[in-house]
Amino acid sequence: MTTLDSGFEDAAREGLLDVIERRCERKVAPRLAGDIKDRVAAYGNRHDYDVRAIVQATRYRVERTSRSVRIVVELPDPAYLFETGTADHVVEADQADVLSFIWERRHDPPQWVRDQYEREGDGWRVFLPKVEVTGLPEGRFLRDSLNSFRRRLS
């Protein structure tokens, strides 16, 4: 009769976690983060938004505990607004007297903006205490990436 060393289960668990951690670091995490970045970029292209800063700031890491391995993908805070979408809303200056931004030609500023403000870049530099903005369409890039990832694991 063969008996197993009392540390066999712990050693087996550690060995399996080593393999999983290496695979996550080398293949799984970069693919998941890459898929999310690709979906963010596609969302930006589809809606004509500049999302380069979100794509560039997206980071991932692999975390290991004594019992698990986890992949963490971090995106900057504004990404959540693109993920879930927003309703039409008013943006008000709260730490200044006015908001200042370039109202780009592609967003068809009204004639009063063209008459009252100076041209800058591809639009007009405006100074307003508040502005009504159209909401953002729901992107679902995080949820869709995770769902795709889960399907591949099954």
DSSP file (Angstrom, degrees, kcal/mol; ACC not computed):
  #  RESIDUE AA STRUCTURE BP1 BP2  ACC     N-H-->O    O-->H-N    N-H-->O    O-->H-N    TCO  KAPPA ALPHA  PHI   PSI    X-CA   Y-CA   Z-CA
    1    1 A M              0   0    0      0, 0.0     2,-0.4     0, 0.0     0, 0.0   0.000 360.0 360.0 360.0 135.4    0.0    0.0    0.0
    2    2 A T        -     0   0    0      0, 0.0     2,-0.4     0, 0.0     0, 0.0  -0.830 360.0-159.3-101.2 134.7    1.3    3.4   -1.0
    3    3 A T        -     0   0    0     -2,-0.4     2,-0.3     0, 0.0     3,-0.0  -0.888  14.4-128.9-112.4 146.4    0.7    6.4    1.3
    4    4 A L        -     0   0    0     -2,-0.4     0, 0.0     1,-0.1     0, 0.0  -0.682  28.9-102.4 -93.3 144.5    0.9   10.0    0.1
    5    5 A D    >   -     0   0    0     -2,-0.3     3,-2.1     1,-0.1     4,-0.3  -0.336  32.2-119.3 -59.0 144.1    2.9   12.6    1.8
    6    6 A S  T 3  S+     0   0    0      1,-0.3     3,-0.3     2,-0.1     4,-0.3   0.735 113.7  53.9 -63.2 -21.9    0.8   14.8    4.0
    7    7 A G  T 3> S+     0   0    0      1,-0.2     4,-2.6     2,-0.1    -1,-0.3   0.332  77.8 103.8 -93.4   8.5    1.8   17.9    1.9
    8    8 A F  H <> S+     0   0    0     -3,-2.1     4,-2.8     1,-0.2     5,-0.2   0.914  79.7  47.5 -57.3 -47.9    0.7   16.3   -1.4
    9    9 A E  H  > S+     0   0    0     -3,-0.3     4,-2.6    -4,-0.3    -1,-0.2   0.910 113.4  48.0 -63.4 -42.4   -2.5   18.2   -1.8
   10   10 A D  H  > S+     0   0    0     -4,-0.3     4,-2.5     2,-0.2    -1,-0.2   0.917 113.4  47.7 -63.7 -43.0   -0.8   21.5   -1.0
   11   11 A A  H  X S+     0   0    0     -4,-2.6     4,-2.5     2,-0.2    -2,-0.2   0.903 112.4  49.1 -65.5 -40.9    2.0   20.8   -3.4
   12   12 A A  H  X S+     0   0    0     -4,-2.8     4,-2.5    -5,-0.2    -2,-0.2   0.920 111.8  49.1 -63.8 -43.9   -0.4   19.7   -6.1
   13   13 A R  H  X S+     0   0    0     -4,-2.6     4,-2.7    -5,-0.2    -2,-0.2   0.927 112.2  48.1 -61.2 -46.0   -2.5   22.9   -5.6
   14   14 A E  H  X S+     0   0    0     -4,-2.5     4,-2.3     2,-0.2    -2,-0.2   0.903 111.6  50.3 -62.1 -42.3    0.6   25.1   -5.8
   15   15 A G  H  X S+     0   0    0     -4,-2.5     4,-1.9     2,-0.2    -1,-0.2   0.916 112.2  46.7 -62.5 -43.7    1.8   23.3   -9.0
   16   16 A L  H  X S+     0   0    0     -4,-2.5     4,-2.5     1,-0.2    -2,-0.2   0.911 112.2  50.1 -65.3 -42.7   -1.6   23.8  -10.6
   17   17 A L  H  X S+     0   0    0     -4,-2.7     4,-2.9     1,-0.2     5,-0.2   0.868 107.4  55.5 -64.1 -35.4   -1.7   27.5   -9.6
   18   18 A D  H  X S+     0   0    0     -4,-2.3     4,-2.4     2,-0.2    -1,-0.2   0.940 110.5  44.8 -59.4 -46.9    1.8   27.9  -11.0
   19   19 A V  H  X S+     0   0    0     -4,-1.9     4,-2.3     2,-0.2    -2,-0.2   0.922 115.4  46.9 -64.1 -45.5    0.7   26.6  -14.4
   20   20 A I  H  X S+     0   0    0     -4,-2.5     4,-2.6     2,-0.2    -2,-0.2   0.920 112.0  50.6 -63.9 -43.9   -2.5   28.7  -14.4
   21   21 A E  H  X S+     0   0    0     -4,-2.9     4,-2.6     1,-0.2    -2,-0.2   0.930 111.4  47.4 -61.2 -46.3   -0.7   31.8  -13.3
   22   22 A R  H  X S+     0   0    0     -4,-2.4     4,-2.5    -5,-0.2     5,-0.3   0.919 113.0  48.7 -61.6 -43.6    1.9   31.5  -16.1
   23   23 A R  H  X>S+     0   0    0     -4,-2.3     4,-2.7     1,-0.2     5,-1.9   0.903 112.3  48.8 -64.3 -40.3   -0.8   30.8  -18.7
   24   24 A C  I  <>S+     0   0    0     -4,-2.6     5,-2.7     3,-0.2    -2,-0.2   0.921 113.9  46.3 -64.5 -43.0   -2.8   33.8  -17.5
   25   25 A E  I  <5S+     0   0    0     -4,-2.6    -2,-0.2    -5,-0.2    -1,-0.2   0.897 121.9  35.3 -66.4 -40.3    0.3   36.1  -17.6
   26   26 A R  I  <5S-     0   0    0     -4,-2.5    -2,-0.2    -5,-0.2    -3,-0.2   0.850 137.5  -1.6 -85.6 -36.2    1.5   34.9  -21.0
   27   27 A K  I  X5S+     0   0    0     -4,-2.7     4,-1.8    -5,-0.3    -3,-0.2   0.770 121.8  48.8-123.5 -54.3   -1.7   34.3  -23.0
   28   28 A V  I  ><S+     0   0    0     -5,-1.9     4,-2.7     1,-0.2     5,-0.2   0.944 111.0  44.8 -68.9 -51.9   -5.0   34.8  -21.3
   29   29 A A  H  ><S+     0   0    0     -5,-2.7     4,-2.8     1,-0.2     5,-0.3   0.922 114.3  48.4 -62.1 -46.0   -4.6   38.3  -19.7
   30   30 A P  H  > S+     0   0    0      0, 0.0     4,-2.3     0, 0.0    -1,-0.2   0.899 114.0  48.1 -61.8 -36.8   -3.0   39.9  -22.7
   31   31 A R  H  X S+     0   0    0     -4,-1.8     4,-2.5     2,-0.2    -2,-0.2   0.923 112.8  47.4 -67.9 -43.2   -5.8   38.5  -25.0
   32   32 A L  H  X S+     0   0    0     -4,-2.7     4,-2.2     2,-0.2    -1,-0.2   0.950 115.4  44.5 -63.2 -48.5   -8.6   39.6  -22.7
   33   33 A A  H  X S+     0   0    0     -4,-2.8     4,-2.6     1,-0.2    -1,-0.2   0.898 113.8  51.6 -63.1 -39.6   -7.1   43.1  -22.3
   34   34 A G  H  X S+     0   0    0     -4,-2.3     4,-2.6    -5,-0.3    -1,-0.2   0.895 108.6  50.6 -63.1 -40.7   -6.5   43.3  -26.0
   35   35 A D  H  X S+     0   0    0     -4,-2.5     4,-2.3     2,-0.2    -2,-0.2   0.916 111.1  48.4 -63.7 -43.0  -10.0   42.3  -26.8
   36   36 A I  H  X S+     0   0    0     -4,-2.2     4,-2.4     2,-0.2    -2,-0.2   0.936 112.2  49.0 -62.5 -45.9  -11.4   45.0  -24.5
   37   37 A K  H  X S+     0   0    0     -4,-2.6     4,-2.6     1,-0.2    -2,-0.2   0.912 110.8  50.7 -60.2 -43.0   -9.1   47.6  -26.1
   38   38 A D  H  X S+     0   0    0     -4,-2.6     4,-2.4     1,-0.2    -1,-0.2   0.899 111.2  48.0 -61.9 -40.6  -10.2   46.5  -29.6
   39   39 A R  H  X S+     0   0    0     -4,-2.3     4,-2.2     2,-0.2    -2,-0.2   0.876 110.9  50.5 -69.8 -37.0  -13.9   46.8  -28.6
   40   40 A V  H  X S+     0   0    0     -4,-2.4     4,-2.5     2,-0.2    -2,-0.2   0.934 112.1  48.0 -63.2 -45.4  -13.3   50.3  -27.0
   41   41 A A  H  X S+     0   0    0     -4,-2.6     4,-2.6     1,-0.2    -2,-0.2   0.905 111.2  50.1 -62.5 -41.8  -11.5   51.4  -30.2
   42   42 A A  H  X S+     0   0    0     -4,-2.4     4,-2.8     2,-0.2    -1,-0.2   0.896 109.7  51.6 -63.8 -39.5  -14.4   50.0  -32.4
   43   43 A Y  H  X S+     0   0    0     -4,-2.2     4,-1.9     2,-0.2    -2,-0.2   0.931 110.5  48.7 -60.7 -46.3  -16.9   51.8  -30.2
   44   44 A G  H  X>S+     0   0    0     -4,-2.5     5,-2.5     1,-0.2     4,-0.8   0.921 113.4  46.5 -60.4 -45.0  -15.0   55.1  -30.7
   45   45 A N  H ><5S+     0   0    0     -4,-2.6     3,-0.6     3,-0.2    -2,-0.2   0.914 111.1  52.1 -62.9 -43.2  -14.8   54.5  -34.4
   46   46 A R  H 3<5S+     0   0    0     -4,-2.8    -1,-0.2     1,-0.2    -2,-0.2   0.852 121.8  30.9 -62.4 -35.5  -18.5   53.7  -34.7
   47   47 A H  H 3<5S-     0   0    0     -4,-1.9    -1,-0.2    -5,-0.2    -2,-0.2   0.311 109.1-115.2-109.3   7.3  -19.6   56.8  -32.8
   48   48 A D  T <<5 +     0   0    0     -4,-0.8     2,-0.4    -3,-0.6    -3,-0.2   0.901  65.2 145.5  59.4  45.0  -16.8   59.1  -33.9
   49   49 A Y      < -     0   0    0     -5,-2.5     2,-1.0    -6,-0.2    -1,-0.2  -0.885  54.6-124.1-109.9 144.1  -15.3   59.5  -30.4
   50   50 A D        +     0   0    0     -2,-0.4     3,-0.2     1,-0.1     4,-0.1  -0.773  42.2 159.6 -86.6 103.1  -11.6   59.9  -29.6
   51   51 A V     >  +     0   0    0     -2,-1.0     4,-2.4     1,-0.1     3,-0.3   0.167  34.3 113.6-110.1  15.4  -11.0   57.0  -27.2
   52   52 A R  H  > S+     0   0    0      1,-0.2     4,-2.9     2,-0.2     5,-0.2   0.884  75.6  53.9 -57.0 -40.9   -7.3   56.8  -27.6
   53   53 A A  H  > S+     0   0    0      1,-0.2     4,-1.8     2,-0.2    -1,-0.2   0.884 109.5  48.2 -63.6 -37.3   -6.6   57.9  -24.0
   54   54 A I  H  > S+     0   0    0     -3,-0.3     4,-0.8     2,-0.2    -1,-0.2   0.932 113.3  47.0 -67.4 -45.2   -8.9   55.2  -22.7
   55   55 A V  H >< S+     0   0    0     -4,-2.4     3,-0.8     1,-0.2    -2,-0.2   0.934 114.4  46.9 -61.4 -46.3   -7.2   52.5  -24.8
   56   56 A Q  H 3< S+     0   0    0     -4,-2.9    -1,-0.2     1,-0.2    -2,-0.2   0.818 111.9  50.5 -67.2 -31.1   -3.7   53.6  -23.9
   57   57 A A  H 3< S+     0   0    0     -4,-1.8     2,-0.3    -5,-0.2    -1,-0.2   0.557  82.5 112.7 -85.7  -7.6   -4.5   53.8  -20.2
   58   58 A T    <<  +     0   0    0     -3,-0.8     2,-0.3    -4,-0.8    17,-0.2  -0.502  45.2 175.7 -70.2 127.8   -6.0   50.3  -20.0
   59   59 A R  E     -A   74   0A   0     15,-2.5    15,-3.2    -2,-0.3     2,-0.3  -0.876  14.5-161.6-129.4 159.4   -3.9   48.0  -17.9
   60   60 A Y  E     +A   73   0A   0     -2,-0.3     2,-0.3    13,-0.3    13,-0.2  -0.967   7.0 179.3-138.8 159.6   -4.0   44.5  -16.7
   61   61 A R  E     -A   72   0A   0     11,-2.1    11,-2.9    -2,-0.3     2,-0.5  -0.981  24.8-127.9-152.3 157.9   -2.4   42.4  -14.0
   62   62 A V  E     -A   71   0A   0     -2,-0.3     2,-0.4     9,-0.2     9,-0.2  -0.946  24.4-163.6-109.9 127.5   -2.6   38.8  -12.8
   63   63 A E  E     -A   70   0A   0      7,-3.5     7,-3.3    -2,-0.5     2,-0.4  -0.916   2.3-164.7-114.4 137.7   -3.1   38.4   -9.0
   64   64 A R  E     +A   69   0A   0     -2,-0.4     5,-0.2     5,-0.2     2,-0.2  -0.968   8.5 178.2-124.4 136.7   -2.5   35.1   -7.2
   65   65 A T        -     0   0    0      3,-2.8     5,-0.0    -2,-0.4     0, 0.0  -0.562  52.6 -87.9-115.2-173.1   -3.7   34.1   -3.7
   66   66 A S  S    S+     0   0    0     -2,-0.2   -49,-0.1     1,-0.2     3,-0.1   0.661 127.0  26.0 -71.5 -13.7   -3.1   30.8   -2.0
   67   67 A R  S    S+     0   0    0      1,-0.2     2,-0.3   -50,-0.0    -1,-0.2   0.459 121.9  27.8-128.5  -3.6   -6.2   29.4   -3.6
   68   68 A S        -     0   0    0      2,-0.0    -3,-2.8   -51,-0.0     2,-0.4  -0.976  52.6-137.6-156.0 165.5   -6.9   31.3   -6.9
   69   69 A V  E     -A   64   0A   0     -2,-0.3     2,-0.4    -5,-0.2    -5,-0.2  -0.997  26.8-172.3-127.3 133.9   -5.6   33.2   -9.8
   70   70 A R  E     -A   63   0A   0     -7,-3.3    -7,-3.5    -2,-0.4     2,-0.5  -0.977  18.0-144.2-132.4 141.3   -7.4   36.3  -11.0
   71   71 A I  E     -A   62   0A   0     -2,-0.4     2,-0.5    -9,-0.2    -9,-0.2  -0.906  17.1-166.0-101.7 128.8   -7.0   38.6  -14.0
   72   72 A V  E     -A   61   0A   0    -11,-2.9   -11,-2.1    -2,-0.5     2,-0.5  -0.970   3.9-169.3-117.2 122.1   -7.7   42.3  -13.3
   73   73 A V  E     -A   60   0A   0     -2,-0.5     2,-0.5   -13,-0.2   -13,-0.3  -0.959  10.0-161.2-110.4 124.5   -8.2   44.7  -16.2
   74   74 A E  E     -A   59   0A   0    -15,-3.2   -15,-2.5    -2,-0.5    -2,-0.0  -0.909  10.1-179.5-111.3 129.7   -8.3   48.4  -15.2
   75   75 A L        -     0   0    0     -2,-0.5   -17,-0.1   -17,-0.2     5,-0.1  -0.897  38.1 -94.4-119.3 153.3   -9.7   51.1  -17.4
   76   76 A P    >   -     0   0    0      0, 0.0     3,-2.0     0, 0.0     4,-0.4  -0.285  44.8-101.1 -64.7 155.8   -9.8   54.8  -16.6
   77   77 A D  T >> S+     0   0    0      1,-0.3     3,-1.6     2,-0.2     4,-0.6   0.813 117.0  62.2 -49.4 -42.5  -13.0   56.1  -14.9
   78   78 A P  H >> S+     0   0    0      0, 0.0     4,-1.3     0, 0.0     3,-0.7   0.765  88.2  74.0 -60.4 -21.2  -14.6   57.7  -18.1
   79   79 A A  H <> S+     0   0    0     -3,-2.0     4,-2.6     1,-0.2    -2,-0.2   0.851  87.3  61.8 -59.3 -33.2  -14.7   54.2  -19.7
   80   80 A Y  H <> S+     0   0    0     -3,-1.6     4,-2.5    -4,-0.4     5,-0.3   0.879 100.0  53.8 -61.2 -37.6  -17.6   53.3  -17.4
   81   81 A L  H <X S+     0   0    0     -3,-0.7     4,-1.8    -4,-0.6    -1,-0.2   0.884 111.4  45.1 -65.0 -37.6  -19.7   56.0  -19.0
   82   82 A F  H  < S+     0   0    0     -4,-1.3    57,-1.9     2,-0.2    -2,-0.2   0.876 112.4  53.1 -71.3 -37.3  -19.0   54.6  -22.5
   83   83 A E  H  < S+     0   0    0     -4,-2.6    57,-1.9    56,-0.2    56,-0.3   0.940 123.5  24.8 -61.5 -49.3  -19.7   51.1  -21.2
   84   84 A T  H  < S-     0   0    0     -4,-2.5    54,-0.2    54,-0.2    -1,-0.2   0.668 103.7-135.3 -93.6 -18.4  -23.1   51.8  -19.7
   85   85 A G     <  -     0   0    0     -4,-1.8     2,-0.3    -5,-0.3    -1,-0.1   0.000  13.9-118.1  79.9 164.9  -24.1   54.9  -21.8
   86   86 A T        -     0   0    0     50,-2.0     2,-0.1    -4,-0.1     3,-0.1  -0.959  14.7-117.4-138.3 157.1  -25.6   58.1  -20.4
   87   87 A A        -     0   0    0     -2,-0.3    49,-0.2    48,-0.2    46,-0.1  -0.468  52.4 -77.0 -83.1 163.1  -28.9   59.9  -20.9
   88   88 A D  S    S+     0   0    0     47,-0.2     2,-0.3    -2,-0.1    46,-0.2  -0.372  70.9 163.4 -54.7 140.9  -29.0   63.4  -22.3
   89   89 A H  E     -B  133   0B   0     44,-2.1    44,-3.3    -3,-0.1     2,-0.4  -0.964  40.0-102.5-158.1 170.1  -27.9   65.8  -19.6
   90   90 A V  E     -B  132   0B   0     -2,-0.3     2,-0.5    42,-0.2    42,-0.2  -0.870  24.1-155.3-103.2 133.4  -26.6   69.2  -18.6
   91   91 A V  E     -B  131   0B   0     40,-2.9    40,-2.2    -2,-0.4     2,-0.4  -0.949  16.9-171.0-107.3 124.2  -23.0   69.8  -17.8
   92   92 A E  E     -B  130   0B   0     -2,-0.5     2,-0.4    38,-0.2    38,-0.2  -0.887  29.7-109.9-117.2 146.5  -22.4   72.8  -15.5
   93   93 A A        +     0   0    0     36,-2.4     6,-0.1    -2,-0.4    -2,-0.0  -0.590  42.1 165.7 -68.2 126.2  -19.2   74.4  -14.4
   94   94 A D  S    S+     0   0    0     -2,-0.4    -1,-0.2     4,-0.1     3,-0.1   0.586  73.8  34.8-121.2 -16.2  -18.7   73.6  -10.8
   95   95 A Q  S    S+     0   0    0      3,-0.1     2,-0.3     0, 0.0    -2,-0.1   0.165 124.7  33.2-120.6  17.0  -15.1   74.6  -10.1
   96   96 A A  S    S-     0   0    0     33,-0.1     3,-0.1     1,-0.1     0, 0.0  -0.944  84.8-107.8-156.3 170.8  -15.0   77.5  -12.4
   97   97 A D  S    S+     0   0    0     -2,-0.3     2,-0.3     1,-0.1    -4,-0.2   0.825  98.1  11.9 -76.2 -30.9  -17.3   80.2  -13.7
   98   98 A V  S    S-     0   0    0     -6,-0.1     2,-0.3    -3,-0.0    -1,-0.1  -0.950  70.1-117.9-143.0 160.5  -17.5   78.7  -17.1
   99   99 A L  E     -C  128   0C   0     29,-4.0    29,-2.0    -2,-0.3     2,-0.4  -0.759  28.3-159.3 -90.0 146.1  -16.8   75.7  -19.2
  100  100 A S  E     +C  127   0C   0     -2,-0.3     2,-0.3    27,-0.2    27,-0.2  -0.993  27.2 136.3-130.8 127.0  -14.4   76.2  -22.1
  101  101 A F  E     -C  126   0C   0     25,-1.3    25,-2.8    -2,-0.4     2,-0.7  -0.976  54.5 -98.5-158.3 165.5  -14.2   73.8  -25.0
  102  102 A I  E     -C  125   0C   0     -2,-0.3     2,-1.1    23,-0.2    23,-0.2  -0.842  27.5-148.8 -93.9 118.6  -14.0   73.7  -28.8
  103  103 A W  E     -C  124   0C   0     21,-2.9    21,-1.4    -2,-0.7     5,-0.0  -0.767  29.1-137.5 -85.6 101.4  -17.4   73.2  -30.4
  104  104 A E  E >   -C  123   0C   0     -2,-1.1     3,-1.6    19,-0.2    19,-0.3  -0.229  10.5-124.2 -69.4 148.9  -16.2   71.3  -33.4
  105  105 A R  G >  S+     0   0    0     17,-3.1     3,-2.3     1,-0.3    18,-0.1   0.862 109.4  65.0 -55.6 -38.7  -17.5   72.0  -36.9
  106  106 A R  G 3  S+     0   0    0     16,-0.3    -1,-0.3     1,-0.3    17,-0.1   0.696  96.9  56.8 -63.4 -17.4  -18.5   68.3  -37.2
  107  107 A H  G <  S-     0   0    0     -3,-1.6    -1,-0.3     0, 0.0    -2,-0.2   0.227 110.5-125.5 -97.6  13.2  -21.0   68.8  -34.4
  108  108 A D    <   -     0   0    0     -3,-2.3    -3,-0.1     1,-0.1    -2,-0.1   0.911  25.7-149.0  47.5  67.6  -22.7   71.6  -36.3
  109  109 A P        -     0   0    0      0, 0.0    -1,-0.1     0, 0.0     5,-0.1  -0.329  24.3-100.5 -63.8 147.5  -22.6   74.4  -33.8
  110  110 A P    >>  -     0   0    0      0, 0.0     4,-1.6     0, 0.0     3,-1.0  -0.184  33.6-104.1 -65.1 162.8  -25.6   76.9  -34.1
  111  111 A Q  H 3> S+     0   0    0      1,-0.3     4,-2.4     2,-0.2     5,-0.2   0.843 118.5  61.7 -59.0 -36.3  -25.1   80.2  -35.9
  112  112 A W  H 3> S+     0   0    0      1,-0.2     4,-2.2     2,-0.2    -1,-0.3   0.841 104.0  50.2 -62.8 -31.0  -24.9   82.2  -32.6
  113  113 A V  H <> S+     0   0    0     -3,-1.0     4,-2.1     2,-0.2    -1,-0.2   0.923 111.0  48.4 -68.8 -43.8  -21.8   80.2  -31.6
  114  114 A R  H  < S+     0   0    0     -4,-1.6    -2,-0.2     1,-0.2    -1,-0.2   0.843 117.5  42.6 -64.4 -34.0  -20.2   80.9  -35.0
  115  115 A D  H  < S+     0   0    0     -4,-2.4    -2,-0.2    -5,-0.2    -1,-0.2   0.869 119.7  39.6 -79.5 -38.1  -21.0   84.6  -34.7
  116  116 A Q  H  < S+     0   0    0     -4,-2.2     2,-0.3    -5,-0.2    -2,-0.2   0.761 109.0  56.6 -88.9 -27.0  -20.1   85.1  -31.0
  117  117 A Y  S  < S-     0   0    0     -4,-2.1     2,-0.2    -5,-0.2     9,-0.1  -0.729  79.8-107.6-115.4 158.7  -16.9   83.0  -30.5
  118  118 A E        -     0   0    0      7,-0.5     7,-2.1    -2,-0.3     2,-0.2  -0.481  37.1-106.5 -80.8 147.9  -13.5   82.9  -32.2
  119  119 A R  E     +D  124   0C   0      5,-0.2     2,-0.3    -2,-0.2     5,-0.3  -0.487  41.2 173.1 -69.3 141.0  -12.4   80.1  -34.5
  120  120 A E  E >   -D  123   0C   0      3,-2.8     3,-1.3    -2,-0.2     2,-0.1  -0.917  56.0 -39.5-151.7 126.6   -9.9   77.6  -33.0
  121  121 A G  T 3  S-     0   0    0     -2,-0.3     4,-0.0     1,-0.2    -2,-0.0  -0.370 125.7 -18.4  58.5-128.8   -8.7   74.4  -34.6
  122  122 A D  T 3  S+     0   0    0     -2,-0.1   -17,-3.1    -3,-0.1   -16,-0.3  -0.148 135.2  12.5-101.6  38.1  -11.6   72.8  -36.4
  123  123 A G  E <  S-CD 104 120C   0     -3,-1.3    -3,-2.8   -19,-0.3     2,-0.4  -0.844  92.6 -60.8-172.5-150.2  -14.3   74.7  -34.4
  124  124 A W  E     -CD 103 119C   0    -21,-1.4   -21,-2.9    -5,-0.3     2,-0.7  -0.987  37.0-126.6-127.9 131.7  -15.0   77.6  -32.1
  125  125 A R  E     -C  102   0C   0     -7,-2.1    -7,-0.5    -2,-0.4     2,-0.3  -0.686  38.2-170.4 -77.6 115.5  -13.7   78.1  -28.6
  126  126 A V  E     -C  101   0C   0    -25,-2.8   -25,-1.3    -2,-0.7     2,-0.4  -0.756  21.3-158.5-111.3 156.8  -16.7   78.7  -26.4
  127  127 A F  E     +C  100   0C   0     -2,-0.3   -27,-0.2   -27,-0.2     3,-0.0  -0.939  28.1 158.2-133.9 107.5  -17.1   79.8  -22.8
  128  128 A L  E     -C   99   0C   0    -29,-2.0   -29,-4.0    -2,-0.4     3,-0.1  -0.973  45.7-137.0-135.2 145.3  -20.5   78.8  -21.3
  129  129 A P  S    S-     0   0    0      0, 0.0   -36,-2.4     0, 0.0     2,-0.3   0.782  92.1  -4.4 -71.7 -24.9  -21.7   78.3  -17.7
  130  130 A K  E     -B   92   0B   0    -38,-0.2     2,-0.3   -31,-0.1   -38,-0.2  -0.980  62.9-159.9-159.5 161.9  -23.5   75.1  -18.7
  131  131 A V  E     -B   91   0B   0    -40,-2.2   -40,-2.9    -2,-0.3     2,-0.5  -0.994  19.8-128.3-148.5 141.0  -24.2   73.1  -21.8
  132  132 A E  E     -B   90   0B   0     -2,-0.3     2,-0.4   -42,-0.2   -42,-0.2  -0.798  33.3-167.9 -89.3 128.2  -26.8   70.5  -22.7
  133  133 A V  E     -B   89   0B   0    -44,-3.3   -44,-2.1    -2,-0.5     2,-0.2  -0.897  23.6-114.2-121.1 148.5  -25.2   67.4  -24.1
  134  134 A T        -     0   0    0     -2,-0.4   -46,-0.1   -46,-0.2   -47,-0.1  -0.558  43.6-107.8 -73.9 140.3  -26.5   64.3  -25.9
  135  135 A G        -     0   0    0     -2,-0.2   -48,-0.2     1,-0.1   -47,-0.2  -0.130  31.7-104.5 -65.1 165.6  -26.1   61.2  -24.0
  136  136 A L        -     0   0    0    -49,-0.2   -50,-2.0   -55,-0.1     2,-0.1  -0.735  32.4-116.4 -91.1 138.4  -23.6   58.5  -24.9
  137  137 A P        -     0   0    0      0, 0.0   -52,-0.3     0, 0.0     2,-0.2  -0.458  40.9 -94.6 -69.9 148.6  -24.8   55.3  -26.5
  138  138 A E        -     0   0    0    -54,-0.2   -55,-0.2     1,-0.1   -54,-0.2  -0.448  37.7-170.7 -65.0 129.6  -24.2   52.1  -24.4
  139  139 A G        -     0   0    0    -57,-1.9   -56,-0.2   -56,-0.3   -55,-0.2   0.858   3.1-168.8 -92.4 -40.2  -20.9   50.4  -25.5
  140  140 A R     >  +     0   0    0    -57,-1.9     4,-2.7   -58,-0.2     5,-0.3   0.671  38.5 137.1  58.1  21.2  -21.0   47.1  -23.7
  141  141 A F  H  > S+     0   0    0      2,-0.2     4,-1.8     1,-0.2     5,-0.1   0.873  70.8  45.2 -67.9 -35.1  -17.4   46.5  -24.5
  142  142 A L  H  > S+     0   0    0      2,-0.2     4,-2.7     3,-0.2     5,-0.2   0.960 116.7  43.7 -70.0 -51.5  -16.5   45.1  -21.1
  143  143 A R  H  > S+     0   0    0      1,-0.2     4,-2.5     2,-0.2    -2,-0.2   0.907 115.7  48.6 -61.3 -41.8  -19.6   42.9  -20.7
  144  144 A D  H  X S+     0   0    0     -4,-2.7     4,-2.3     2,-0.2    -1,-0.2   0.897 111.8  49.2 -67.5 -39.0  -19.2   41.6  -24.3
  145  145 A S  H  X S+     0   0    0     -4,-1.8     4,-2.5    -5,-0.3    -2,-0.2   0.931 113.2  46.8 -63.5 -45.0  -15.5   40.9  -23.8
  146  146 A L  H  X S+     0   0    0     -4,-2.7     4,-2.7     2,-0.2    -2,-0.2   0.901 112.0  50.0 -65.6 -40.0  -16.2   39.0  -20.6
  147  147 A N  H  X S+     0   0    0     -4,-2.5     4,-2.2    -5,-0.2    -1,-0.2   0.915 112.4  47.4 -63.8 -41.8  -19.0   37.0  -22.1
  148  148 A S  H  X S+     0   0    0     -4,-2.3     4,-2.0     2,-0.2    -2,-0.2   0.905 112.1  50.8 -63.3 -42.2  -16.8   36.1  -25.1
  149  149 A F  H  X S+     0   0    0     -4,-2.5     4,-1.6     1,-0.2    -2,-0.2   0.918 109.5  49.9 -61.6 -45.3  -14.0   35.1  -22.7
  150  150 A R  H  X S+     0   0    0     -4,-2.7     4,-1.4     1,-0.2    -1,-0.2   0.901 108.6  52.9 -62.7 -40.9  -16.4   32.9  -20.6
  151  151 A R  H  < S+     0   0    0     -4,-2.2     3,-0.3     1,-0.2    -1,-0.2   0.906 108.0  50.9 -61.2 -41.1  -17.6   31.2  -23.8
  152  152 A R  H  < S+     0   0    0     -4,-2.0    -1,-0.2     1,-0.2    -2,-0.2   0.831 109.3  51.4 -66.1 -30.7  -14.0   30.4  -24.8
  153  153 A L  H  <        0   0    0     -4,-1.6    -1,-0.2     1,-0.2    -2,-0.2   0.765 360.0 360.0 -76.5 -24.3  -13.3   28.9  -21.3
  154  154 A S     <        0   0    0     -4,-1.4    -1,-0.2    -3,-0.3    -2,-0.2   0.505 360.0 360.0 -74.5 360.0  -16.4   26.6  -21.4
